[in-house]
């Protein structure tokens, strides 16, 4: 059985939180068919769209 794992990090601008960078980070990783885990801060519509591939890319 093959196991792949990708860990990534991105800087977060001051006076904001990970919600602002998480969608782009997910798009960069391009997790086709992957399972994405996050905490409750990541349970936002834009984050879900990025993970499902339905968000506009580019």
PDB file of N, CA, C and O in Angstrom, chain B, residues numbered from 101:
ATOM      1  N   UNK B 101       0.847  -1.170   0.000  1.00  0.00           N
ATOM      2  CA  UNK B 101       0.000   0.000   0.000  1.00  0.00           C
ATOM      3  C   UNK B 101       0.898   1.240   0.000  1.00  0.00           C
ATOM      4  O   UNK B 101       1.828   1.342   0.800  1.00  0.00           O
ATOM      5  N   UNK B 102       0.616   2.159  -0.884  1.00  0.00           N
ATOM      6  CA  UNK B 102       1.387   3.389  -1.004  1.00  0.00           C
ATOM      7  C   UNK B 102       0.727   4.492  -0.200  1.00  0.00           C
ATOM      8  O   UNK B 102      -0.476   4.719  -0.324  1.00  0.00           O
ATOM      9  N   UNK B 103       1.506   5.180   0.625  1.00  0.00           N
ATOM     10  CA  UNK B 103       1.008   6.296   1.421  1.00  0.00           C
ATOM     11  C   UNK B 103       1.747   7.554   1.002  1.00  0.00           C
ATOM     12  O   UNK B 103       2.976   7.606   1.032  1.00  0.00           O
ATOM     13  N   UNK B 104       1.000   8.550   0.618  1.00  0.00           N
ATOM     14  CA  UNK B 104       1.591   9.850   0.296  1.00  0.00           C
ATOM     15  C   UNK B 104       1.116  10.854   1.322  1.00  0.00           C
ATOM     16  O   UNK B 104      -0.028  10.809   1.774  1.00  0.00           O
ATOM     17  N   UNK B 105       2.001  11.753   1.683  1.00  0.00           N
ATOM     18  CA  UNK B 105       1.630  12.793   2.632  1.00  0.00           C
ATOM     19  C   UNK B 105       2.283  14.094   2.186  1.00  0.00           C
ATOM     20  O   UNK B 105       3.440  14.116   1.764  1.00  0.00           O
ATOM     21  N   UNK B 106       1.534  15.154   2.285  1.00  0.00           N
ATOM     22  CA  UNK B 106       2.051  16.478   1.957  1.00  0.00           C
ATOM     23  C   UNK B 106       1.760  17.389   3.133  1.00  0.00           C
ATOM     24  O   UNK B 106       0.611  17.528   3.552  1.00  0.00           O
ATOM     25  N   UNK B 107       2.785  17.997   3.654  1.00  0.00           N
ATOM     26  CA  UNK B 107       2.628  18.993   4.701  1.00  0.00           C
ATOM     27  C   UNK B 107       3.053  20.314   4.103  1.00  0.00           C
ATOM     28  O   UNK B 107       4.039  20.385   3.370  1.00  0.00           O
ATOM     29  N   UNK B 108       2.319  21.345   4.411  1.00  0.00           N
ATOM     30  CA  UNK B 108       2.652  22.644   3.841  1.00  0.00           C
ATOM     31  C   UNK B 108       2.361  23.734   4.848  1.00  0.00           C
ATOM     32  O   UNK B 108       1.563  23.559   5.768  1.00  0.00           O
ATOM     33  N   UNK B 109       3.017  24.850   4.660  1.00  0.00           N
ATOM     34  CA  UNK B 109       2.804  26.005   5.522  1.00  0.00           C
ATOM     35  C   UNK B 109       2.860  27.261   4.671  1.00  0.00           C
ATOM     36  O   UNK B 109       3.542  27.300   3.647  1.00  0.00           O
ATOM     37  N   UNK B 110       2.150  28.266   5.094  1.00  0.00           N
ATOM     38  CA  UNK B 110       2.154  29.551   4.403  1.00  0.00           C
ATOM     39  C   UNK B 110       2.107  30.658   5.447  1.00  0.00           C
ATOM     40  O   UNK B 110       1.466  30.525   6.489  1.00  0.00           O
ATOM     41  N   UNK B 111       2.792  31.739   5.148  1.00  0.00           N
ATOM     42  CA  UNK B 111       2.766  32.881   6.055  1.00  0.00           C
ATOM     43  C   UNK B 111       1.401  33.548   6.043  1.00  0.00           C
ATOM     44  O   UNK B 111       0.725  33.590   5.015  1.00  0.00           O
ATOM     45  N   UNK B 112       1.013  34.059   7.174  1.00  0.00           N
ATOM     46  CA  UNK B 112      -0.266  34.756   7.302  1.00  0.00           C
ATOM     47  C   UNK B 112       0.019  36.222   7.601  1.00  0.00           C
ATOM     48  O   UNK B 112       0.722  36.533   8.562  1.00  0.00           O
ATOM     49  N   UNK B 113      -0.523  37.131   6.782  1.00  0.00           N
ATOM     50  CA  UNK B 113      -0.282  38.562   7.022  1.00  0.00           C
ATOM     51  C   UNK B 113      -0.770  38.986   8.413  1.00  0.00           C
ATOM     52  O   UNK B 113      -1.680  38.380   8.978  1.00  0.00           O
ATOM     53  N   UNK B 114      -0.155  40.019   8.939  1.00  0.00           N
ATOM     54  CA  UNK B 114      -0.574  40.534  10.240  1.00  0.00           C
ATOM     55  C   UNK B 114      -2.029  40.979  10.215  1.00  0.00           C
ATOM     56  O   UNK B 114      -2.556  41.358   9.170  1.00  0.00           O
ATOM     57  N   UNK B 115      -2.660  40.930  11.359  1.00  0.00           N
ATOM     58  CA  UNK B 115      -4.051  41.346  11.544  1.00  0.00           C
ATOM     59  C   UNK B 115      -5.033  40.541  10.691  1.00  0.00           C
ATOM     60  O   UNK B 115      -6.056  41.062  10.247  1.00  0.00           O
ATOM     61  N   UNK B 116      -4.714  39.278  10.471  1.00  0.00           N
ATOM     62  CA  UNK B 116      -5.610  38.373   9.754  1.00  0.00           C
ATOM     63  C   UNK B 116      -5.418  36.969  10.329  1.00  0.00           C
ATOM     64  O   UNK B 116      -4.751  36.808  11.351  1.00  0.00           O
ATOM     65  N   UNK B 117      -5.991  35.962   9.689  1.00  0.00           N
ATOM     66  CA  UNK B 117      -5.840  34.592  10.168  1.00  0.00           C
ATOM     67  C   UNK B 117      -5.732  33.643   8.977  1.00  0.00           C
ATOM     68  O   UNK B 117      -5.688  34.082   7.828  1.00  0.00           O
ATOM     69  N   UNK B 118      -5.690  32.353   9.256  1.00  0.00           N
ATOM     70  CA  UNK B 118      -5.456  31.387   8.188  1.00  0.00           C
ATOM     71  C   UNK B 118      -6.586  31.290   7.170  1.00  0.00           C
ATOM     72  O   UNK B 118      -6.375  30.765   6.076  1.00  0.00           O
ATOM     73  N   UNK B 119      -7.762  31.773   7.494  1.00  0.00           N
ATOM     74  CA  UNK B 119      -8.872  31.726   6.538  1.00  0.00           C
ATOM     75  C   UNK B 119      -8.504  32.445   5.242  1.00  0.00           C
ATOM     76  O   UNK B 119      -8.953  32.054   4.165  1.00  0.00           O
ATOM     77  N   UNK B 120      -7.693  33.489   5.345  1.00  0.00           N
ATOM     78  CA  UNK B 120      -7.344  34.269   4.155  1.00  0.00           C
ATOM     79  C   UNK B 120      -6.355  33.554   3.242  1.00  0.00           C
ATOM     80  O   UNK B 120      -6.365  33.799   2.036  1.00  0.00           O
ATOM     81  N   UNK B 121      -5.507  32.687   3.766  1.00  0.00           N
ATOM     82  CA  UNK B 121      -4.507  32.018   2.940  1.00  0.00           C
ATOM     83  C   UNK B 121      -4.799  30.543   2.679  1.00  0.00           C
ATOM     84  O   UNK B 121      -4.214  29.958   1.767  1.00  0.00           O
ATOM     85  N   UNK B 122      -5.672  29.943   3.443  1.00  0.00           N
ATOM     86  CA  UNK B 122      -5.948  28.512   3.299  1.00  0.00           C
ATOM     87  C   UNK B 122      -6.482  28.123   1.924  1.00  0.00           C
ATOM     88  O   UNK B 122      -6.015  27.124   1.378  1.00  0.00           O
ATOM     89  N   UNK B 123      -7.437  28.851   1.325  1.00  0.00           N
ATOM     90  CA  UNK B 123      -7.902  28.459  -0.006  1.00  0.00           C
ATOM     91  C   UNK B 123      -6.782  28.431  -1.050  1.00  0.00           C
ATOM     92  O   UNK B 123      -6.710  27.500  -1.852  1.00  0.00           O
ATOM     93  N   UNK B 124      -5.926  29.422  -1.046  1.00  0.00           N
ATOM     94  CA  UNK B 124      -4.831  29.445  -2.018  1.00  0.00           C
ATOM     95  C   UNK B 124      -3.824  28.332  -1.746  1.00  0.00           C
ATOM     96  O   UNK B 124      -3.307  27.724  -2.684  1.00  0.00           O
ATOM     97  N   UNK B 125      -3.545  28.063  -0.494  1.00  0.00           N
ATOM     98  CA  UNK B 125      -2.640  26.973  -0.147  1.00  0.00           C
ATOM     99  C   UNK B 125      -3.181  25.644  -0.666  1.00  0.00           C
ATOM    100  O   UNK B 125      -2.425  24.836  -1.204  1.00  0.00           O
ATOM    101  N   UNK B 126      -4.460  25.416  -0.512  1.00  0.00           N
ATOM    102  CA  UNK B 126      -5.074  24.183  -1.018  1.00  0.00           C
ATOM    103  C   UNK B 126      -4.972  24.118  -2.530  1.00  0.00           C
ATOM    104  O   UNK B 126      -4.675  23.059  -3.082  1.00  0.00           O
ATOM    105  N   UNK B 127      -5.213  25.231  -3.210  1.00  0.00           N
ATOM    106  CA  UNK B 127      -5.108  25.254  -4.673  1.00  0.00           C
ATOM    107  C   UNK B 127      -3.680  24.955  -5.135  1.00  0.00           C
ATOM    108  O   UNK B 127      -3.487  24.250  -6.126  1.00  0.00           O
ATOM    109  N   UNK B 128      -2.693  25.477  -4.435  1.00  0.00           N
ATOM    110  CA  UNK B 128      -1.293  25.262  -4.802  1.00  0.00           C
ATOM    111  C   UNK B 128      -0.919  23.788  -4.672  1.00  0.00           C
ATOM    112  O   UNK B 128      -0.214  23.242  -5.520  1.00  0.00           O
ATOM    113  N   UNK B 129      -1.389  23.160  -3.623  1.00  0.00           N
ATOM    114  CA  UNK B 129      -1.081  21.748  -3.403  1.00  0.00           C
ATOM    115  C   UNK B 129      -1.782  20.872  -4.438  1.00  0.00           C
ATOM    116  O   UNK B 129      -1.289  19.793  -4.769  1.00  0.00           O
ATOM    117  N   UNK B 130      -2.935  21.328  -4.956  1.00  0.00           N
ATOM    118  CA  UNK B 130      -3.717  20.604  -5.958  1.00  0.00           C
ATOM    119  C   UNK B 130      -3.999  19.161  -5.535  1.00  0.00           C
ATOM    120  O   UNK B 130      -3.510  18.225  -6.167  1.00  0.00           O
ATOM    121  N   UNK B 131      -4.773  18.978  -4.486  1.00  0.00           N
ATOM    122  CA  UNK B 131      -4.966  17.651  -3.913  1.00  0.00           C
ATOM    123  C   UNK B 131      -6.048  16.802  -4.598  1.00  0.00           C
ATOM    124  O   UNK B 131      -6.987  16.363  -3.934  1.00  0.00           O
ATOM    125  N   UNK B 132      -5.936  16.568  -5.895  1.00  0.00           N
ATOM    126  CA  UNK B 132      -6.941  15.773  -6.605  1.00  0.00           C
ATOM    127  C   UNK B 132      -7.089  14.404  -5.946  1.00  0.00           C
ATOM    128  O   UNK B 132      -6.136  13.627  -5.885  1.00  0.00           O
ATOM    129  N   UNK B 133      -8.271  14.125  -5.465  1.00  0.00           N
ATOM    130  CA  UNK B 133      -8.547  12.847  -4.829  1.00  0.00           C
ATOM    131  C   UNK B 133      -7.991  12.704  -3.422  1.00  0.00           C
ATOM    132  O   UNK B 133      -8.048  11.621  -2.838  1.00  0.00           O
ATOM    133  N   UNK B 134      -7.458  13.778  -2.877  1.00  0.00           N
ATOM    134  CA  UNK B 134      -6.837  13.712  -1.553  1.00  0.00           C
ATOM    135  C   UNK B 134      -7.851  13.977  -0.448  1.00  0.00           C
ATOM    136  O   UNK B 134      -8.919  14.541  -0.688  1.00  0.00           O
ATOM    137  N   UNK B 135      -7.512  13.573   0.728  1.00  0.00           N
ATOM    138  CA  UNK B 135      -8.291  13.893   1.917  1.00  0.00           C
ATOM    139  C   UNK B 135      -7.614  15.076   2.576  1.00  0.00           C
ATOM    140  O   UNK B 135      -6.417  15.038   2.860  1.00  0.00           O
ATOM    141  N   UNK B 136      -8.383  16.128   2.820  1.00  0.00           N
ATOM    142  CA  UNK B 136      -7.853  17.337   3.433  1.00  0.00           C
ATOM    143  C   UNK B 136      -8.421  17.443   4.838  1.00  0.00           C
ATOM    144  O   UNK B 136      -9.630  17.317   5.034  1.00  0.00           O
ATOM    145  N   UNK B 137      -7.561  17.673   5.810  1.00  0.00           N
ATOM    146  CA  UNK B 137      -8.034  17.878   7.176  1.00  0.00           C
ATOM    147  C   UNK B 137      -7.642  19.275   7.631  1.00  0.00           C
ATOM    148  O   UNK B 137      -6.585  19.789   7.266  1.00  0.00           O
ATOM    149  N   UNK B 138      -8.500  19.873   8.426  1.00  0.00           N
ATOM    150  CA  UNK B 138      -8.242  21.197   8.970  1.00  0.00           C
ATOM    151  C   UNK B 138      -9.039  21.347  10.259  1.00  0.00           C
ATOM    152  O   UNK B 138      -9.872  20.500  10.580  1.00  0.00           O
ATOM    153  N   UNK B 139      -8.790  22.403  10.981  1.00  0.00           N
ATOM    154  CA  UNK B 139      -9.571  22.663  12.188  1.00  0.00           C
ATOM    155  C   UNK B 139     -10.840  23.430  11.811  1.00  0.00           C
ATOM    156  O   UNK B 139     -11.121  23.609  10.626  1.00  0.00           O
ATOM    157  N   UNK B 140     -11.589  23.871  12.776  1.00  0.00           N
ATOM    158  CA  UNK B 140     -12.857  24.546  12.480  1.00  0.00           C
ATOM    159  C   UNK B 140     -12.675  25.865  11.744  1.00  0.00           C
ATOM    160  O   UNK B 140     -13.605  26.319  11.077  1.00  0.00           O
ATOM    161  N   UNK B 141     -11.516  26.492  11.842  1.00  0.00           N
ATOM    162  CA  UNK B 141     -11.261  27.724  11.093  1.00  0.00           C
ATOM    163  C   UNK B 141     -11.294  27.445   9.591  1.00  0.00           C
ATOM    164  O   UNK B 141     -11.591  28.342   8.803  1.00  0.00           O
ATOM    165  N   UNK B 142     -10.996  26.224   9.195  1.00  0.00           N
ATOM    166  CA  UNK B 142     -10.987  25.864   7.783  1.00  0.00           C
ATOM    167  C   UNK B 142     -12.350  25.464   7.238  1.00  0.00           C
ATOM    168  O   UNK B 142     -12.464  25.136   6.057  1.00  0.00           O
ATOM    169  N   UNK B 143     -13.374  25.482   8.062  1.00  0.00           N
ATOM    170  CA  UNK B 143     -14.721  25.089   7.635  1.00  0.00           C
ATOM    171  C   UNK B 143     -15.481  26.301   7.094  1.00  0.00           C
ATOM    172  O   UNK B 143     -16.525  26.681   7.623  1.00  0.00           O
ATOM    173  N   UNK B 144     -14.954  26.885   6.061  1.00  0.00           N
ATOM    174  CA  UNK B 144     -15.558  28.048   5.419  1.00  0.00           C
ATOM    175  C   UNK B 144     -15.909  27.675   3.984  1.00  0.00           C
ATOM    176  O   UNK B 144     -15.287  26.780   3.413  1.00  0.00           O
ATOM    177  N   UNK B 145     -16.890  28.341   3.394  1.00  0.00           N
ATOM    178  CA  UNK B 145     -17.325  28.017   2.032  1.00  0.00           C
ATOM    179  C   UNK B 145     -16.191  28.107   1.022  1.00  0.00           C
ATOM    180  O   UNK B 145     -16.048  27.221   0.179  1.00  0.00           O
ATOM    181  N   UNK B 146     -15.382  29.162   1.092  1.00  0.00           N
ATOM    182  CA  UNK B 146     -14.288  29.329   0.129  1.00  0.00           C
ATOM    183  C   UNK B 146     -13.239  28.234   0.279  1.00  0.00           C
ATOM    184  O   UNK B 146     -12.675  27.773  -0.714  1.00  0.00           O
ATOM    185  N   UNK B 147     -12.978  27.822   1.494  1.00  0.00           N
ATOM    186  CA  UNK B 147     -12.023  26.739   1.731  1.00  0.00           C
ATOM    187  C   UNK B 147     -12.575  25.437   1.157  1.00  0.00           C
ATOM    188  O   UNK B 147     -11.842  24.685   0.515  1.00  0.00           O
ATOM    189  N   UNK B 148     -13.841  25.169   1.378  1.00  0.00           N
ATOM    190  CA  UNK B 148     -14.459  23.955   0.842  1.00  0.00           C
ATOM    191  C   UNK B 148     -14.449  23.960  -0.683  1.00  0.00           C
ATOM    192  O   UNK B 148     -14.186  22.931  -1.305  1.00  0.00           O
ATOM    193  N   UNK B 149     -14.732  25.104  -1.284  1.00  0.00           N
ATOM    194  CA  UNK B 149     -14.688  25.202  -2.753  1.00  0.00           C
ATOM    195  C   UNK B 149     -13.285  24.917  -3.269  1.00  0.00           C
ATOM    196  O   UNK B 149     -13.122  24.219  -4.270  1.00  0.00           O
ATOM    197  N   UNK B 150     -12.278  25.448  -2.598  1.00  0.00           N
ATOM    198  CA  UNK B 150     -10.894  25.221  -3.023  1.00  0.00           C
ATOM    199  C   UNK B 150     -10.553  23.738  -2.951  1.00  0.00           C
ATOM    200  O   UNK B 150      -9.903  23.200  -3.847  1.00  0.00           O
ATOM    201  N   UNK B 151     -10.990  23.090  -1.894  1.00  0.00           N
ATOM    202  CA  UNK B 151     -10.703  21.663  -1.721  1.00  0.00           C
ATOM    203  C   UNK B 151     -11.468  20.773  -2.667  1.00  0.00           C
ATOM    204  O   UNK B 151     -10.998  19.691  -3.022  1.00  0.00           O
ATOM    205  N   UNK B 152     -12.649  21.215  -3.084  1.00  0.00           N
ATOM    206  CA  UNK B 152     -13.461  20.389  -3.978  1.00  0.00           C
ATOM    207  C   UNK B 152     -13.123  20.620  -5.438  1.00  0.00           C
ATOM    208  O   UNK B 152     -13.589  19.890  -6.313  1.00  0.00           O
ATOM    209  N   UNK B 153     -12.301  21.649  -5.706  1.00  0.00           N
ATOM    210  CA  UNK B 153     -11.939  21.935  -7.088  1.00  0.00           C
ATOM    211  C   UNK B 153     -12.948  22.804  -7.804  1.00  0.00           C
ATOM    212  O   UNK B 153     -12.793  23.077  -8.994  1.00  0.00           O
ATOM    213  N   UNK B 154     -13.988  23.249  -7.098  1.00  0.00           N
ATOM    214  CA  UNK B 154     -15.007  24.068  -7.748  1.00  0.00           C
ATOM    215  C   UNK B 154     -14.695  25.562  -7.710  1.00  0.00           C
ATOM    216  O   UNK B 154     -15.377  26.365  -8.347  1.00  0.00           O
ATOM    217  N   UNK B 155     -13.650  25.926  -6.951  1.00  0.00           N
ATOM    218  CA  UNK B 155     -13.260  27.337  -6.913  1.00  0.00           C
ATOM    219  C   UNK B 155     -12.512  27.691  -8.195  1.00  0.00           C
ATOM    220  O   UNK B 155     -11.830  26.853  -8.785  1.00  0.00           O
ATOM    221  N   UNK B 156     -12.649  28.906  -8.599  1.00  0.00           N
ATOM    222  CA  UNK B 156     -11.953  29.357  -9.800  1.00  0.00           C
ATOM    223  C   UNK B 156     -10.458  29.364  -9.551  1.00  0.00           C
ATOM    224  O   UNK B 156      -9.989  29.917  -8.556  1.00  0.00           O
ATOM    225  N   UNK B 157      -9.723  28.758 -10.441  1.00  0.00           N
ATOM    226  CA  UNK B 157      -8.259  28.698 -10.328  1.00  0.00           C
ATOM    227  C   UNK B 157      -7.633  29.790 -11.170  1.00  0.00           C
ATOM    228  O   UNK B 157      -8.185  30.227 -12.179  1.00  0.00           O
ATOM    229  N   UNK B 158      -6.437  30.225 -10.715  1.00  0.00           N
ATOM    230  CA  UNK B 158      -5.685  31.171 -11.532  1.00  0.00           C
ATOM    231  C   UNK B 158      -5.777  32.487 -11.038  1.00  0.00           C
ATOM    232  O   UNK B 158      -5.197  33.406 -11.616  1.00  0.00           O
TER     233      UNK B 158
END
